């Protein structure tokens, strides 16, 4: 899904599709791509996002899309993907 803004100008209707996407399938796919791993499983549940092994928990996508909520979800997914890709338990 996309957020869409409609503007009516002198030349008629102009549609601007904002570059924010928020479907759960897409979030999972993007997270796996950032992580560089196909074996990652993603679950959506209330509470804080978390990573344990190859399992990631993210907050569920909002039913009513608000930009702040979508940005938080994208941030949580990106953060988890980066952690899976670059975190080294032996260093910490």
C-alpha positions in Angstrom: 0.0 0.0 0.0 1.0 3.6 -0.6 0.1 6.8 1.1 -1.3 9.1 -1.6 -1.7 12.8 -1.6 -4.1 14.4 -4.1 -3.6 18.0 -5.3 -6.0 19.8 -7.5 -4.4 22.5 -9.5 -5.3 24.6 -12.6 -4.3 21.7 -14.9 -6.5 19.1 -13.1 -5.9 16.4 -10.6 -2.2 15.6 -9.7 -1.4 12.5 -7.7 1.7 12.3 -5.6 2.5 8.8 -4.2 4.6 9.2 -1.1 7.6 6.8 -0.9 6.4 5.1 2.2 5.3 1.5 2.1 4.1 -0.4 5.1 2.8 -3.9 4.3 4.0 -6.6 6.6 5.3 -8.7 3.7 7.3 -5.8 2.4 8.8 -5.0 5.8 9.9 -8.6 6.2 11.4 -8.7 2.7 13.3 -5.4 3.3 14.6 -6.6 6.7 15.9 -9.8 5.2 17.6 -7.8 2.4 19.3 -5.5 4.8 20.4 -8.4 7.0 21.7 -10.2 3.9 20.0 -13.4 5.2 17.1 -15.4 3.8 16.7 -17.5 7.0 15.3 -14.6 9.2 11.8 -15.1 10.5 9.7 -12.1 11.3 6.8 -12.0 13.7 4.5 -9.0 14.4 3.4 -8.5 18.0 2.7 -5.8 20.5 5.6 -4.6 22.6 9.2 -3.7 21.8 11.0 -4.9 18.7 13.6 -7.5 19.3 16.2 -9.9 17.8 17.0 -13.3 19.1 19.1 -15.5 16.8 17.4 -15.5 13.4 14.0 -14.5 14.9 12.8 -10.9 14.8 9.8 -9.4 16.5 8.4 -6.1 15.1 5.4 -4.0 16.1 2.4 -4.7 13.9 1.8 -2.3 10.9 -0.7 0.3 11.9 -4.3 -0.1 10.7 -4.7 3.6 10.1 -1.4 4.7 8.5 0.1 7.8 10.2 3.5 8.9 9.1 5.1 8.7 12.6 3.9 5.1 13.1 5.1 4.1 9.7 8.5 5.7 10.3 8.8 3.9 13.6 8.0 0.5 12.0 10.5 1.1 9.2 13.1 2.2 11.8 12.5 -0.9 13.9 12.8 -3.2 10.8 15.9 -1.5 9.5 17.5 -1.6 13.0 16.9 -5.3 13.3 18.2 -5.9 9.8 21.4 -4.0 10.5 21.9 -5.8 13.9 21.6 -9.2 12.2 24.0 -8.1 9.5 26.7 -6.4 11.5 26.4 -7.4 15.2 29.1 -9.6 16.6 28.4 -11.3 19.9 32.0 -12.1 20.4 33.0 -8.5 20.4 30.4 -7.6 23.0 
